[in-house]
């Protein structure tokens, strides 16, 4: 990246890139992944993630490659063609940073206990999407766009199939830890055979919540 001739334009581009990724996060999740119903590679990988708690960030190298090409290639090129190269670089860098934040938030949601009120809020939003309404709550880092486009839904308690429970929320006996019981409850058994795996996959590809 060259040194900016106009630091102001570069600085203005950074928040614009963050907002652009936030919007694309919603659009890609809703249309390219869910409404595509497995018709492209990204959709198939995403719906497979819905069908199994053990699949998260398996194709991270592909998604990061795509985002890098857009943020460090396409966006700066468009900015240069428009006569605003510094603005283009700012938007591209902001876009890349925002994607990295999204990737971290999503990975932590599935793999680590939440550390603050923000994580608590976005996880409840995200797991309502996973376990109640796969065609709602498409925002991972913010529910803002779901409110804008009418895809926001809220539940009092997120009901999680026991076989799909995230490890951070359960104790050694497989029950929800006390600090999470006001937000999550487990249903069903941990039994998981080939028939159940196939049913979970079929429901995920049909954009339906897993059975409890």
DRENPA-3360 file (N, C-alpha, C; in nm, 2 decimals, always signed):
BEGIN
1 = XXXXXXXX = +0.08/-0.12/+0.00/+0.00/+0.00/+0.00/+0.09/+0.13/+0.00 ~ +0.07/+0.22/-0.10/+0.15/+0.34/-0.10/+0.11/+0.43/+0.01 ~ +0.20/+0.53/+0.05/+0.17/+0.63/+0.15/+0.06/+0.72/+0.09 ~ -0.04/+0.75/+0.17/-0.15/+0.83/+0.11/-0.11/+0.98/+0.09 ~ -0.15/+1.03/-0.03/-0.13/+1.17/-0.05/-0.23/+1.26/+0.02 ~ -0.34/+1.20/+0.05/-0.45/+1.27/+0.12/-0.49/+1.18/+0.24 ~ -0.42/+1.20/+0.36/-0.46/+1.13/+0.48/-0.60/+1.14/+0.52 ~ -0.66/+1.26/+0.49/-0.80/+1.28/+0.53/-0.89/+1.19/+0.45;
9 = XXXXXXXX = -0.87/+1.18/+0.32/-0.95/+1.08/+0.24/-0.93/+0.94/+0.29 ~ -0.81/+0.90/+0.32/-0.78/+0.77/+0.37/-0.85/+0.75/+0.50 ~ -0.85/+0.85/+0.59/-0.92/+0.83/+0.72/-1.07/+0.82/+0.70 ~ -1.12/+0.90/+0.61/-1.27/+0.89/+0.58/-1.31/+0.75/+0.53 ~ -1.21/+0.69/+0.45/-1.24/+0.56/+0.40/-1.25/+0.45/+0.50 ~ -1.18/+0.46/+0.61/-1.17/+0.35/+0.70/-1.31/+0.32/+0.76 ~ -1.39/+0.42/+0.82/-1.52/+0.39/+0.87/-1.62/+0.34/+0.76 ~ -1.60/+0.40/+0.64/-1.68/+0.36/+0.53/-1.66/+0.21/+0.49;
17 = XXXXXXXX = -1.54/+0.17/+0.50/-1.51/+0.03/+0.47/-1.57/-0.06/+0.58 ~ -1.57/-0.02/+0.71/-1.62/-0.09/+0.82/-1.77/-0.11/+0.80 ~ -1.84/+0.00/+0.76/-1.98/-0.01/+0.73/-2.01/-0.09/+0.61 ~ -1.93/-0.08/+0.51/-1.95/-0.16/+0.39/-1.94/-0.31/+0.42 ~ -1.84/-0.35/+0.50/-1.84/-0.50/+0.54/-1.96/-0.54/+0.62 ~ -2.00/-0.45/+0.71/-2.11/-0.48/+0.80/-2.24/-0.51/+0.71 ~ -2.26/-0.43/+0.61/-2.37/-0.45/+0.52/-2.35/-0.58/+0.44 ~ -2.23/-0.61/+0.39/-2.20/-0.73/+0.31/-2.21/-0.85/+0.39;
25 = XXXXXXXX = -2.17/-0.84/+0.52/-2.19/-0.95/+0.61/-2.33/-1.00/+0.61 ~ -2.43/-0.91/+0.62/-2.57/-0.94/+0.62/-2.61/-0.99/+0.48 ~ -2.57/-0.93/+0.38/-2.61/-0.97/+0.24/-2.56/-1.10/+0.21 ~ -2.43/-1.13/+0.23/-2.38/-1.26/+0.20/-2.44/-1.37/+0.28 ~ -2.46/-1.35/+0.41/-2.51/-1.45/+0.50/-2.65/-1.48/+0.45 ~ -2.73/-1.38/+0.43/-2.87/-1.40/+0.39/-2.89/-1.46/+0.25 ~ -2.83/-1.40/+0.15/-2.86/-1.43/+0.01/-2.77/-1.53/-0.04 ~ -2.64/-1.51/-0.03/-2.54/-1.61/-0.09/-2.53/-1.74/-0.01;
33 = XXXXXXXX = -2.56/-1.74/+0.12/-2.54/-1.86/+0.20/-2.68/-1.93/+0.22 ~ -2.78/-1.86/+0.27/-2.90/-1.92/+0.31/-3.00/-1.93/+0.19 ~ -3.03/-1.82/+0.13/-3.13/-1.83/+0.02/-3.08/-1.90/-0.10 ~ -2.94/-1.92/-0.12/-2.89/-2.00/-0.23/-2.91/-2.15/-0.21 ~ -2.94/-2.19/-0.08/-2.98/-2.33/-0.05/-2.88/-2.43/-0.11 ~ -2.75/-2.40/-0.09/-2.65/-2.50/-0.13/-2.61/-2.50/-0.28 ~ -2.65/-2.40/-0.35/-2.62/-2.39/-0.49/-2.48/-2.34/-0.53 ~ -2.40/-2.30/-0.43/-2.27/-2.26/-0.45/-2.18/-2.31/-0.33;
41 = XXXXXXXX = -2.05/-2.31/-0.35/-1.96/-2.37/-0.25/-1.98/-2.30/-0.11 ~ -1.98/-2.17/-0.11/-1.99/-2.10/+0.02/-2.12/-2.14/+0.09 ~ -2.23/-2.15/+0.01/-2.36/-2.19/+0.07/-2.35/-2.33/+0.13 ~ -2.29/-2.42/+0.05/-2.28/-2.56/+0.10/-2.20/-2.57/+0.23 ~ -2.09/-2.49/+0.23/-2.00/-2.50/+0.35/-2.08/-2.43/+0.47 ~ -2.15/-2.33/+0.45/-2.22/-2.26/+0.56/-2.33/-2.35/+0.61 ~ -2.41/-2.41/+0.52/-2.52/-2.49/+0.57/-2.47/-2.62/+0.64 ~ -2.35/-2.66/+0.59/-2.29/-2.78/+0.66/-2.26/-2.74/+0.81;
49 = XXXXXXXX = -2.21/-2.61/+0.82/-2.18/-2.56/+0.95/-2.31/-2.56/+1.04 ~ -2.42/-2.52/+0.98/-2.55/-2.52/+1.06/-2.59/-2.66/+1.10 ~ -2.55/-2.76/+1.02/-2.58/-2.90/+1.05/-2.49/-2.97/+1.15 ~ -2.38/-2.91/+1.19/-2.29/-2.97/+1.28/-2.21/-2.86/+1.36 ~ -2.22/-2.87/+1.49/-2.15/-2.78/+1.58/-2.00/-2.78/+1.56 ~ -1.94/-2.89/+1.51/-1.80/-2.91/+1.50/-1.74/-2.84/+1.38 ~ -1.82/-2.78/+1.29/-1.77/-2.72/+1.17/-1.77/-2.57/+1.18 ~ -1.66/-2.51/+1.21/-1.65/-2.36/+1.21/-1.51/-2.32/+1.16;
57 = XXXXXXXX = -1.51/-2.23/+1.07/-1.38/-2.18/+1.02/-1.30/-2.29/+0.94 ~ -1.36/-2.39/+0.89/-1.29/-2.50/+0.82/-1.23/-2.45/+0.69 ~ -1.29/-2.35/+0.62/-1.24/-2.30/+0.50/-1.20/-2.16/+0.51 ~ -1.14/-2.13/+0.63/-1.10/-1.99/+0.65/-1.00/-1.93/+0.55 ~ -0.91/-2.02/+0.49/-0.81/-1.97/+0.40/-0.88/-1.92/+0.27 ~ -0.99/-1.99/+0.23/-1.06/-1.95/+0.11/-1.14/-1.81/+0.13 ~ -1.20/-1.80/+0.25/-1.28/-1.68/+0.27/-1.18/-1.56/+0.29 ~ -1.07/-1.58/+0.36/-0.97/-1.47/+0.37/-0.91/-1.44/+0.24;
65 = XXXXXXXX = -0.89/-1.53/+0.15/-0.83/-1.50/+0.02/-0.93/-1.41/-0.06 ~ -1.06/-1.45/-0.05/-1.16/-1.37/-0.12/-1.17/-1.23/-0.07 ~ -1.17/-1.22/+0.06/-1.18/-1.09/+0.12/-1.06/-1.00/+0.09 ~ -0.94/-1.06/+0.10/-0.82/-0.99/+0.07/-0.82/-0.94/-0.08 ~ -0.86/-1.02/-0.17/-0.87/-0.98/-0.31/-0.96/-0.86/-0.33 ~ -1.08/-0.86/-0.26/-1.17/-0.75/-0.26/-1.12/-0.63/-0.20 ~ -1.07/-0.64/-0.07/-1.03/-0.53/+0.01/-0.90/-0.46/-0.04 ~ -0.80/-0.55/-0.08/-0.67/-0.49/-0.12/-0.65/-0.49/-0.27;
73 = XXXXXXXX = -0.75/-0.54/-0.35/-0.74/-0.53/-0.49/-0.85/-0.46/-0.56 ~ -0.97/-0.51/-0.55/-1.09/-0.45/-0.62/-1.12/-0.31/-0.57 ~ -1.14/-0.30/-0.44/-1.18/-0.17/-0.38/-1.08/-0.06/-0.41 ~ -0.95/-0.08/-0.38/-0.85/+0.03/-0.42/-0.85/+0.06/-0.57 ~ -0.87/-0.05/-0.65/-0.87/-0.03/-0.80/-0.98/+0.06/-0.84 ~ -1.10/+0.04/-0.78/-1.22/+0.12/-0.81/-1.20/+0.26/-0.76 ~ -1.13/+0.28/-0.65/-1.10/+0.41/-0.60/-1.01/+0.48/-0.69 ~ -0.91/+0.41/-0.74/-0.81/+0.48/-0.83/-0.88/+0.52/-0.96;
81 = XXXXXXXX = -0.96/+0.43/-1.01/-1.03/+0.46/-1.14/-1.13/+0.58/-1.12 ~ -1.18/+0.60/-1.00/-1.27/+0.71/-0.97/-1.19/+0.84/-0.93 ~ -1.06/+0.83/-0.94/-0.97/+0.94/-0.90/-0.96/+0.97/-0.75 ~ -0.99/+0.87/-0.67/-0.98/+0.88/-0.53/-0.91/+0.76/-0.47 ~ -0.78/+0.74/-0.51/-0.71/+0.63/-0.47/-0.69/+0.61/-0.32 ~ -0.67/+0.73/-0.25/-0.65/+0.72/-0.10/-0.78/+0.68/-0.03 ~ -0.89/+0.73/-0.08/-1.02/+0.69/-0.03/-1.04/+0.54/-0.05 ~ -1.01/+0.49/-0.17/-1.02/+0.35/-0.20/-0.94/+0.26/-0.11;
89 = XXXXXXXX = -0.81/+0.30/-0.08/-0.73/+0.23/+0.01/-0.79/+0.23/+0.15 ~ -0.84/+0.34/+0.20/-0.91/+0.35/+0.33/-1.02/+0.26/+0.34 ~ -1.11/+0.26/+0.24/-1.23/+0.17/+0.24/-1.18/+0.03/+0.24 ~ -1.08/-0.01/+0.16/-1.03/-0.14/+0.15/-0.98/-0.19/+0.29 ~ -0.90/-0.11/+0.35/-0.84/-0.15/+0.48/-0.95/-0.16/+0.59 ~ -1.04/-0.07/+0.59/-1.15/-0.07/+0.68/-1.23/-0.20/+0.66 ~ -1.26/-0.24/+0.54/-1.33/-0.36/+0.50/-1.26/-0.48/+0.56 ~ -1.13/-0.49/+0.54/-1.05/-0.60/+0.58/-1.05/-0.61/+0.73;
97 = XXXXXXXX = -1.03/-0.50/+0.80/-1.03/-0.50/+0.95/-1.16/-0.55/+1.00 ~ -1.27/-0.50/+0.94/-1.41/-0.53/+0.99/-1.43/-0.68/+0.96 ~ -1.38/-0.74/+0.85/-1.40/-0.88/+0.83/-1.32/-0.96/+0.93 ~ -1.20/-0.92/+0.97/-1.13/-0.99/+1.07/-1.20/-0.99/+1.20 ~ -1.26/-0.87/+1.24/-1.34/-0.87/+1.36/-1.46/-0.96/+1.35 ~ -1.53/-0.97/+1.24/-1.64/-1.06/+1.22/-1.59/-1.20/+1.24 ~ -1.48/-1.24/+1.18/-1.43/-1.38/+1.19/-1.40/-1.41/+1.33 ~ -1.34/-1.32/+1.41/-1.31/-1.34/+1.55/-1.43/-1.36/+1.63;
105 = XXXXXXXX = -1.53/-1.27/+1.61/-1.66/-1.28/+1.69/-1.73/-1.41/+1.66 ~ -1.73/-1.45/+1.53/-1.80/-1.58/+1.50/-1.73/-1.70/+1.56 ~ -1.60/-1.70/+1.55/-1.52/-1.81/+1.60/-1.53/-1.82/+1.76 ~ -1.52/-1.70/+1.82/-1.54/-1.70/+1.97/-1.68/-1.74/+2.01 ~ -1.78/-1.71/+1.93/-1.92/-1.75/+1.97/-1.93/-1.90/+1.98 ~ -1.86/-1.97/+1.89/-1.88/-2.11/+1.89/-1.77/-2.18/+1.97 ~ -1.67/-2.11/+2.01/-1.55/-2.18/+2.08/-1.51/-2.13/+2.22 ~ -1.55/-2.01/+2.25/-1.50/-1.95/+2.38/-1.62/-1.89/+2.46;
113 = XXXXXXXX = -1.61/-1.89/+2.59/-1.71/-1.82/+2.67/-1.71/-1.67/+2.64 ~ -1.83/-1.61/+2.65/-1.83/-1.47/+2.62/-1.77/-1.39/+2.74 ~ -1.72/-1.27/+2.70/-1.64/-1.20/+2.80/-1.70/-1.07/+2.84 ~ -1.81/-1.02/+2.77/-1.87/-0.89/+2.80/-2.01/-0.89/+2.75 ~ -2.08/-0.78/+2.77/-2.22/-0.76/+2.73/-2.24/-0.77/+2.58 ~ -2.14/-0.71/+2.51/-2.15/-0.72/+2.36/-2.16/-0.86/+2.31 ~ -2.06/-0.94/+2.36/-2.06/-1.08/+2.32/-2.19/-1.15/+2.36 ~ -2.23/-1.13/+2.48/-2.36/-1.19/+2.52/-2.47/-1.15/+2.43;
121 = XXXXXXXX = -2.48/-1.03/+2.39/-2.59/-0.99/+2.30/-2.58/-1.05/+2.16 ~ -2.46/-1.04/+2.10/-2.46/-1.09/+1.96/-2.46/-1.24/+1.96 ~ -2.42/-1.31/+2.06/-2.43/-1.46/+2.06/-2.58/-1.50/+2.07 ~ -2.65/-1.44/+2.16/-2.79/-1.47/+2.17/-2.86/-1.45/+2.04 ~ -2.83/-1.34/+1.97/-2.88/-1.31/+1.84/-2.84/-1.42/+1.74 ~ -2.72/-1.46/+1.74/-2.66/-1.55/+1.64/-2.72/-1.69/+1.67 ~ -2.73/-1.74/+1.79/-2.77/-1.87/+1.82/-2.93/-1.88/+1.81 ~ -3.00/-1.77/+1.82/-3.14/-1.77/+1.78/-3.15/-1.81/+1.63;
129 = XXXXXXXX = -3.06/-1.75/+1.55/-3.05/-1.78/+1.41/-3.02/-1.93/+1.39 ~ -2.93/-1.98/+1.46/-2.89/-2.13/+1.44/-3.00/-2.22/+1.48 ~ -3.06/-2.20/+1.60/-3.14/-2.30/+1.66/-3.29/-2.27/+1.66 ~ -3.33/-2.15/+1.61/-3.47/-2.12/+1.61/-3.52/-2.08/+1.47 ~ -3.44/-1.99/+1.41/-3.49/-1.93/+1.28/-3.38/-1.90/+1.19 ~ -3.34/-2.00/+1.11/-3.22/-1.98/+1.02/-3.24/-1.88/+0.91 ~ -3.36/-1.83/+0.88/-3.38/-1.73/+0.78/-3.40/-1.59/+0.85 ~ -3.37/-1.58/+0.98/-3.37/-1.46/+1.05/-3.23/-1.44/+1.11;
137 = XXXXXXXX = -3.21/-1.31/+1.17/-3.09/-1.28/+1.25/-2.96/-1.31/+1.17 ~ -2.95/-1.25/+1.05/-2.83/-1.28/+0.97/-2.71/-1.21/+1.01 ~ -2.72/-1.10/+1.09/-2.61/-1.02/+1.13/-2.53/-1.10/+1.24 ~ -2.40/-1.11/+1.23/-2.32/-1.18/+1.33/-2.26/-1.08/+1.43 ~ -2.21/-0.96/+1.38/-2.15/-0.87/+1.47/-2.24/-0.76/+1.51 ~ -2.36/-0.75/+1.45/-2.46/-0.65/+1.49/-2.60/-0.69/+1.44 ~ -2.70/-0.67/+1.51/-2.84/-0.69/+1.46/-2.89/-0.58/+1.38 ~ -2.81/-0.47/+1.36/-2.87/-0.35/+1.29/-2.94/-0.38/+1.16;
145 = XXXXXXXX = -2.87/-0.45/+1.07/-2.93/-0.47/+0.94/-3.05/-0.56/+0.94 ~ -3.06/-0.65/+1.04/-3.18/-0.73/+1.06/-3.30/-0.64/+1.10 ~ -3.27/-0.54/+1.18/-3.38/-0.45/+1.21/-3.42/-0.37/+1.08 ~ -3.32/-0.33/+1.01/-3.35/-0.25/+0.89/-3.43/-0.33/+0.79 ~ -3.40/-0.45/+0.77/-3.46/-0.53/+0.66/-3.57/-0.63/+0.71 ~ -3.61/-0.62/+0.84/-3.72/-0.69/+0.89/-3.69/-0.84/+0.91 ~ -3.57/-0.88/+0.94/-3.54/-1.02/+0.96/-3.49/-1.04/+1.11 ~ -3.52/-0.94/+1.19/-3.49/-0.96/+1.34/-3.59/-1.03/+1.41;
153 = XXXXXXXX = -3.55/-1.13/+1.49/-3.64/-1.20/+1.58/-3.57/-1.22/+1.72 ~ -3.65/-1.22/+1.82/-3.59/-1.23/+1.96/-3.67/-1.34/+2.03 ~ -3.59/-1.42/+2.11/-3.66/-1.52/+2.20/-3.61/-1.49/+2.34 ~ -3.69/-1.54/+2.44/-3.65/-1.52/+2.58/-3.53/-1.61/+2.61 ~ -3.54/-1.73/+2.57/-3.44/-1.83/+2.60/-3.41/-1.91/+2.47 ~ -3.28/-1.92/+2.44/-3.24/-2.00/+2.33/-3.24/-2.15/+2.36 ~ -3.32/-2.23/+2.29/-3.32/-2.37/+2.31/-3.22/-2.44/+2.22 ~ -3.13/-2.51/+2.28/-3.02/-2.57/+2.20/-3.03/-2.72/+2.21;
161 = XXXXXXXX = -3.03/-2.79/+2.09/-3.02/-2.93/+2.10/-2.90/-2.98/+2.17 ~ -2.92/-3.07/+2.27/-2.81/-3.11/+2.35/-2.69/-3.16/+2.27 ~ -2.71/-3.22/+2.16/-2.61/-3.28/+2.07/-2.53/-3.17/+2.00 ~ -2.58/-3.05/+2.00/-2.51/-2.93/+1.93/-2.46/-2.83/+2.03 ~ -2.47/-2.86/+2.16/-2.43/-2.76/+2.26/-2.29/-2.72/+2.25 ~ -2.26/-2.59/+2.25/-2.12/-2.54/+2.25/-2.05/-2.58/+2.38 ~ -1.93/-2.62/+2.37/-1.86/-2.67/+2.48/-1.84/-2.57/+2.59 ~ -1.83/-2.44/+2.56/-1.81/-2.34/+2.66/-1.93/-2.32/+2.75;
169 = XXXXXXXX = -2.05/-2.36/+2.71/-2.17/-2.34/+2.79/-2.21/-2.45/+2.88 ~ -2.14/-2.57/+2.87/-2.18/-2.68/+2.95/-2.07/-2.72/+3.05 ~ -2.11/-2.79/+3.16/-2.02/-2.84/+3.26/-1.98/-2.98/+3.23 ~ -1.91/-3.05/+3.32/-1.86/-3.18/+3.29/-1.97/-3.29/+3.28 ~ -2.09/-3.25/+3.33/-2.20/-3.34/+3.32/-2.29/-3.32/+3.20 ~ -2.25/-3.22/+3.12/-2.32/-3.19/+2.99/-2.44/-3.10/+3.02 ~ -2.45/-3.03/+3.13/-2.56/-2.94/+3.16/-2.51/-2.79/+3.15 ~ -2.61/-2.70/+3.12/-2.57/-2.56/+3.10/-2.51/-2.51/+3.23;
177 = XXXXXXXX = -2.40/-2.44/+3.22/-2.34/-2.38/+3.34/-2.44/-2.27/+3.40 ~ -2.43/-2.26/+3.53/-2.53/-2.17/+3.60/-2.53/-2.03/+3.54 ~ -2.42/-1.97/+3.50/-2.42/-1.83/+3.45/-2.48/-1.82/+3.32 ~ -2.52/-1.93/+3.25/-2.58/-1.91/+3.12/-2.73/-1.96/+3.12 ~ -2.78/-2.00/+3.23/-2.91/-2.07/+3.23/-3.02/-1.97/+3.21 ~ -3.00/-1.84/+3.23/-3.11/-1.75/+3.20/-3.12/-1.72/+3.05 ~ -3.02/-1.76/+2.97/-3.02/-1.73/+2.83/-3.03/-1.86/+2.74 ~ -2.98/-1.97/+2.79/-2.98/-2.10/+2.71/-3.04/-2.21/+2.79;
185 = XXXXXXXX = -3.10/-2.30/+2.72/-3.14/-2.43/+2.78/-3.12/-2.54/+2.68 ~ -3.09/-2.66/+2.73/-3.07/-2.77/+2.64/-3.19/-2.86/+2.63 ~ -3.21/-2.92/+2.52/-3.32/-3.01/+2.49/-3.27/-3.14/+2.43 ~ -3.34/-3.25/+2.45/-3.30/-3.37/+2.38/-3.18/-3.44/+2.45 ~ -3.12/-3.53/+2.37/-3.01/-3.61/+2.42/-2.88/-3.58/+2.34 ~ -2.77/-3.62/+2.39/-2.64/-3.61/+2.32/-2.62/-3.72/+2.22 ~ -2.71/-3.81/+2.21/-2.70/-3.92/+2.12/-2.69/-3.87/+1.97 ~ -2.59/-3.92/+1.90/-2.57/-3.87/+1.76/-2.52/-3.98/+1.68;
193 = XXXXXXXX = -2.62/-4.04/+1.60/-2.58/-4.15/+1.51/-2.59/-4.10/+1.36 ~ -2.56/-4.19/+1.27/-2.56/-4.14/+1.13/-2.70/-4.09/+1.08 ~ -2.81/-4.15/+1.13/-2.94/-4.10/+1.09/-2.96/-3.96/+1.14 ~ -2.92/-3.93/+1.27/-2.94/-3.80/+1.32/-2.85/-3.70/+1.25 ~ -2.73/-3.74/+1.21/-2.64/-3.65/+1.13/-2.71/-3.61/+1.00 ~ -2.76/-3.71/+0.93/-2.82/-3.69/+0.80/-2.95/-3.60/+0.82 ~ -3.03/-3.62/+0.92/-3.14/-3.54/+0.95/-3.10/-3.39/+0.97 ~ -3.00/-3.38/+1.06/-2.95/-3.24/+1.08/-2.90/-3.17/+0.96;
201 = XXXXXXXX = -2.83/-3.25/+0.87/-2.78/-3.19/+0.75/-2.90/-3.15/+0.66 ~ -3.00/-3.24/+0.65/-3.11/-3.21/+0.56/-3.19/-3.09/+0.60 ~ -3.21/-3.08/+0.73/-3.28/-2.96/+0.79/-3.20/-2.83/+0.76 ~ -3.07/-2.84/+0.78/-2.99/-2.72/+0.75/-3.00/-2.68/+0.61 ~ -2.99/-2.77/+0.52/-3.00/-2.74/+0.37/-3.14/-2.69/+0.33 ~ -3.24/-2.72/+0.42/-3.38/-2.67/+0.39/-3.40/-2.54/+0.47 ~ -3.30/-2.49/+0.53/-3.31/-2.37/+0.61/-3.41/-2.38/+0.72 ~ -3.41/-2.50/+0.79/-3.50/-2.52/+0.90/-3.41/-2.55/+1.02;
209 = XXXX = -3.46/-2.51/+1.14/-3.39/-2.53/+1.26/-3.38/-2.68/+1.29 ~ -3.27/-2.72/+1.36/-3.26/-2.86/+1.40/-3.37/-2.90/+1.50 ~ -3.40/-3.03/+1.49/-3.50/-3.08/+1.59/-3.44/-3.08/+1.73 ~ -3.52/-3.07/+1.83/-3.48/-3.07/+1.96/-3.48/-3.21/+2.02;
% end
